[in-house]
C-alpha cells in the first residue's frame, strides 16, 4: 500500500517510520515545502493518506483526499471550530468508515482496562495532564511551533486526549464551563485550561497545562462502590474497593500505541480485519468526541495570565 504522510514534523516522521516498519510504501511530504499544489498532485499516486499538519490547514486536504476516495489517518484534533467540524464530517463521510482519527491513547493498556471496568457507580471524575512546554523537546521553541498559534494552538487542543478519554468512559458528556490561563506574549493561546463536564448524575473536570515542572497524567474516578486512581506518568494503577486496594500491572511501551493504531489504519484502508480494539478510533465513530473538543475550545473563557518566560 502506498501511503502519503503530509506533515514532516515530529509526529509525521513518527508515522512515516512506523508505516515503513509495518511494510507500507510511504512518502513523507513537507506541507511547507510543497504547498497545496504539490500536495494535491502527490495525492493522485497514493492509496491512503496520513494528515499530520497543523489543524488550521487540514480542511482542503481532507476535502481533496475524500474526493479521491482515499482513506485518511488524521491527527488529533479533527477541528477546533464547531462549524468547520461539521463541514469536515460531511466531506469525509464517504471514506469515514475506512479512516481514523489519531487518538492513540485508546490503545494504552490502562485506558483499555478502564473501558472494560464497571463505572456505572461513578459520580465524579478528574483527568489531568501537564508538563512545562519549554522542556518538551531539544532544539524546539514553543514560539515557533503550531502550538503558539491562536487558531489551532494552545494546550486544550494539544493535549485533548484527556477529553477524548472522558468521552470514551462517559459518553454523552456536555461542556458546562472552560476556564483558561493565557500569556501576554501569545494572545488567544491557552497555557492552562480546565474543562468542566457533566451528564445525568455525573460531574467531572479535565485539566491540562503547559506549565508544571514535571510530567503528570492522572485519572481519578470516584464511585460509591470503588475508586480508580490511575497514574499514567508513573505507571501506577490502583482500584480501591471496600475490601481494600488492588494494584494493576499494565506495562507500556509508548510507541506500541502508535504502531497498534497505524496497524489498524492499514487494515481499515485495505478492508481487512482489524485488531478488535473496542475503542478503535474509526473516524465516523469519533465524531462525538471530536465535537466535544470543538465545543470546549469554542467555550473558552480566559480568566487571567501567567508571566513565566516562554521562548
C-alpha distance (Angstrom), angle and dihedral (degrees) to the residues before:
residue distance angle dihedral
X1 . . .
X2 3.81 . .
X3 3.81 110.5 .
X4 3.79 123.2 -173.1
X5 3.82 113.4 -151.9
X6 3.81 110.0 -158.3
X7 3.79 112.4 -161.0
X8 3.79 123.2 46.7
X9 3.79 99.0 -153.2
X10 3.81 122.7 114.2
X11 3.82 95.5 -74.6
X12 3.80 93.2 45.3
X13 3.80 91.0 51.0
X14 3.81 90.5 48.6
X15 3.81 91.4 52.9
X16 3.81 90.9 45.6
X17 3.82 91.9 52.7
X18 3.80 93.4 44.4
X19 3.79 92.8 49.2
X20 3.79 90.2 52.0
X21 3.81 90.6 50.0
X22 3.82 87.8 53.4
X23 3.79 91.7 53.6
X24 3.80 101.0 -102.2
X25 3.79 122.5 139.1
X26 3.78 104.4 -122.8
X27 3.77 139.8 -176.1
X28 3.81 119.6 -161.4
X29 3.79 110.7 -148.4
X30 3.80 127.2 -169.6
X31 3.79 109.8 -137.8
X32 3.79 91.0 -159.3
X33 3.78 92.0 53.6
X34 3.80 98.9 40.9
X35 3.79 102.4 33.9
X36 3.79 123.2 -162.0
X37 3.82 95.9 -55.0
X38 3.79 95.9 53.1
X39 3.79 91.8 42.7
X40 3.80 94.1 51.7
X41 3.80 90.4 49.6
X42 3.80 90.5 52.0
X43 3.81 91.0 52.6
X44 3.81 89.9 64.9
X45 3.81 91.6 69.3
X46 3.82 97.5 43.7
X47 3.80 132.1 95.7
X48 3.81 93.7 -161.5
X49 3.79 137.6 3.0
X50 3.79 138.2 -141.7
X51 3.81 112.7 -153.6
X52 3.80 109.4 -156.9
X53 3.79 100.6 155.0
X54 3.79 128.0 120.0
X55 3.81 110.1 -66.0
X56 3.80 97.0 -116.5
X57 3.82 95.0 62.7
X58 3.80 100.6 45.8
X59 3.79 101.8 90.4
X60 3.85 97.4 81.8
X61 3.82 90.4 43.9
X62 3.79 92.5 51.7
X63 3.81 90.3 46.5
X64 3.81 92.4 50.3
X65 3.81 94.6 45.8
X66 3.81 92.9 47.5
X67 3.82 90.9 48.3
X68 3.82 88.0 56.4
X69 3.81 92.1 47.9
X70 3.81 92.3 -115.5
X71 3.81 119.1 155.6
X72 3.79 111.0 -126.7
X73 3.78 138.3 -148.8
X74 3.81 102.8 -158.8
X75 3.77 120.9 -168.3
X76 3.79 117.0 -124.9
X77 2.95 135.4 -64.8
X78 3.77 99.6 48.4
X79 3.82 92.0 -158.1
X80 3.79 139.2 -27.8
X81 3.80 102.7 -149.0
X82 3.83 112.4 71.8
X83 3.84 92.4 -139.6
X84 3.81 92.1 52.2
X85 3.79 88.8 45.3
X86 3.81 89.9 59.5
X87 3.81 92.3 44.7
X88 3.80 90.5 53.7
X89 3.81 91.2 47.3
X90 3.82 89.6 54.8
X91 3.81 95.6 44.4
X92 3.81 94.7 46.2
X93 3.81 95.7 44.4
X94 3.85 95.7 100.3
X95 3.81 91.9 59.6
X96 3.83 101.0 24.5
X97 3.82 95.0 107.7
X98 3.82 89.3 56.5
X99 3.79 95.6 42.4
X100 3.79 135.6 78.3
X101 3.79 140.9 -152.3
X102 3.81 115.0 -133.6
X103 3.79 97.6 -110.6
X104 3.78 95.9 138.1
X105 3.84 92.8 163.1
X106 3.81 85.7 79.7
X107 3.83 86.1 73.4
X108 3.82 93.4 55.7
X109 3.83 109.8 116.5
X110 3.82 91.4 -133.9
X111 3.81 91.4 52.4
X112 3.79 88.5 49.2
X113 3.82 89.1 52.6
X114 3.81 92.2 50.5
X115 3.81 91.3 47.9
X116 3.81 90.0 54.6
X117 3.82 94.7 46.2
X118 3.80 125.6 97.4
X119 3.80 102.7 -106.7
X120 3.80 96.6 164.0
X121 3.82 92.1 114.6
X122 3.82 96.1 52.1
X123 3.80 113.2 121.3
X124 3.82 100.5 166.7
X125 3.79 135.4 27.0
X126 3.79 138.5 177.5
X127 3.80 125.3 -165.0
X128 3.80 118.2 -174.1
X129 3.79 136.3 179.1
X130 3.77 133.4 165.8
X131 3.80 149.4 134.8
X132 3.80 137.2 171.9
X133 3.81 102.5 -81.2
X134 3.81 91.8 -148.5
X135 3.82 89.0 65.5
X136 3.80 98.2 51.2
X137 3.78 102.0 99.7
X138 3.77 139.6 -4.0
X139 3.81 118.1 -103.1
X140 3.81 90.3 13.8
X141 3.78 127.5 122.1
X142 3.78 122.9 -161.0
X143 3.81 91.8 -148.1
X144 3.82 91.0 59.9
X145 3.80 96.1 46.7
X146 3.80 135.7 88.7
X147 3.82 87.9 -108.1
X148 3.82 91.4 70.3
X149 3.82 93.1 60.0
X150 3.79 118.6 104.0
X151 3.83 88.7 -142.5
X152 3.80 108.8 59.3
X153 3.79 98.5 -6.2
X154 3.78 134.2 91.6
X155 3.76 133.5 85.5
X156 3.81 98.7 -80.2
X157 3.80 91.5 63.0
X158 3.80 95.8 33.6
X159 3.82 94.6 54.2
X160 3.80 99.2 29.8
X161 3.81 93.5 131.0
X162 3.81 87.2 96.3
X163 3.79 91.7 56.7
X164 3.79 88.3 51.5
X165 3.81 89.8 48.7
X166 3.81 90.1 53.0
X167 3.80 89.2 52.1
X168 3.83 92.9 47.5
X169 3.80 92.7 51.7
X170 3.81 97.2 38.2
X171 3.82 112.6 24.2
X172 3.77 116.1 -162.9
X173 3.80 98.4 41.4
X174 3.78 118.2 154.4
X175 3.80 128.7 -155.2
X176 3.80 114.4 -114.7
X177 3.82 102.6 169.8
X178 3.80 140.0 -4.1
X179 3.81 118.4 -161.8
X180 3.79 117.6 -168.8
X181 3.79 138.7 -173.3
X182 3.80 115.3 -148.0
X183 3.81 137.3 -171.5
X184 3.83 126.6 -122.0
X185 3.82 91.9 -132.1
X186 3.82 93.2 53.3
X187 3.81 109.9 42.7
X188 3.79 114.3 -161.7
X189 3.83 93.6 17.3
X190 3.81 117.5 115.3
X191 3.82 115.9 -141.4
X192 3.80 94.8 180.0
X193 3.79 126.2 19.3
X194 3.76 134.8 -179.6
X195 3.80 116.9 -163.6
X196 3.80 116.8 -162.5
X197 3.80 114.4 -153.6
X198 3.77 136.1 -179.3
X199 3.76 145.9 176.2
X200 3.80 130.6 171.6
X201 3.82 107.6 -45.9
X202 3.80 93.8 -7.8
X203 3.80 133.7 94.4
X204 3.78 127.9 178.0
X205 3.77 147.7 158.8
X206 3.78 133.7 -138.4
X207 3.80 112.8 -160.1
X208 3.80 127.5 -175.0
X209 3.78 133.6 171.7
X210 3.81 145.3 179.5
X211 3.81 92.0 -150.9
X212 3.80 118.8 65.2
X213 3.84 114.5 106.6
X214 3.81 96.4 -128.2
X215 3.78 131.8 35.1
X216 3.79 114.0 -92.8
X217 3.79 126.4 179.7
X218 3.77 119.0 165.3
X219 3.79 142.8 157.2
X220 3.80 121.1 -158.3
X221 3.79 117.4 -176.6
X222 3.80 117.2 -177.0
X223 3.78 120.5 -159.8
X224 3.79 134.6 160.7
X225 3.81 91.5 -115.0
X226 3.82 101.6 38.3
X227 3.77 143.9 -7.1
X228 3.80 126.8 -136.9
X229 3.79 117.5 -151.7
X230 3.80 109.2 -179.3
X231 3.80 119.3 178.4
X232 3.80 103.7 -167.8
X233 3.81 94.5 -179.9
X234 3.80 92.7 52.2
X235 3.83 93.5 35.0
X236 3.81 90.0 -129.3
X237 3.79 115.7 139.4
X238 3.81 123.1 -176.8
X239 3.79 132.6 178.2
X240 3.81 113.3 -166.7
X241 3.81 119.1 -159.0
X242 3.82 132.9 165.9
X243 3.82 88.3 -87.1
X244 3.79 91.5 55.5
X245 3.80 139.9 -93.2
X246 3.81 126.1 -35.5
X247 3.77 119.6 -158.8
X248 3.80 116.5 -148.4
X249 3.79 124.5 -149.8
X250 3.80 108.2 -141.9
X251 3.80 109.8 158.0
X252 3.79 119.4 -163.1
X253 3.79 137.3 -161.5
X254 3.80 102.8 -167.5
X255 3.80 99.5 -143.1
X256 3.81 89.6 51.6
X257 3.81 88.3 74.7
X258 3.81 91.0 55.0
X259 3.79 91.6 46.1
X260 3.79 93.5 48.7
X261 3.80 91.2 49.4
X262 3.79 93.0 48.1
X263 3.81 91.4 46.4
X264 3.81 89.1 55.8
X265 3.79 90.8 47.1
X266 3.80 91.9 54.2
X267 3.81 89.1 49.6
X268 3.81 92.0 49.6
X269 3.79 91.5 47.9
X270 3.81 91.9 49.3
X271 3.80 94.4 42.5
X272 3.81 93.6 -119.0
X273 3.79 131.4 130.0
X274 3.81 117.1 -66.6
X275 3.81 129.2 -148.2
X276 3.79 94.6 -88.7
X277 3.81 92.9 -120.4
X278 3.84 102.6 162.7
X279 3.80 89.2 -147.3
X280 3.80 95.3 49.9
X281 3.81 103.8 149.6
X282 3.79 98.6 -126.4
X283 3.77 105.9 173.1
X284 3.80 98.7 -119.8
X285 3.80 90.7 50.1
X286 3.83 92.5 48.1
X287 3.78 97.2 57.6
X288 3.85 95.4 96.0
X289 3.81 89.7 53.0
X290 3.81 91.8 46.2
X291 3.80 89.6 50.7
X292 3.81 90.2 52.1
X293 3.81 90.1 55.2
X294 3.81 92.6 48.2
X295 3.80 91.3 47.6
X296 3.81 91.0 50.9
X297 3.82 91.6 50.0
X298 3.80 91.6 49.2
X299 3.83 90.8 49.4
X300 3.82 96.3 54.1
X301 3.80 116.4 138.0
X302 3.81 115.4 -168.2
X303 3.79 108.0 -143.4
X304 3.81 100.4 174.1
X305 3.79 148.4 -26.3
X306 3.79 137.2 -104.3
X307 3.79 123.3 -137.8
X308 3.81 100.4 -151.4
X309 3.79 111.4 133.0
X310 3.82 109.9 -109.1
X311 3.82 114.0 -170.5
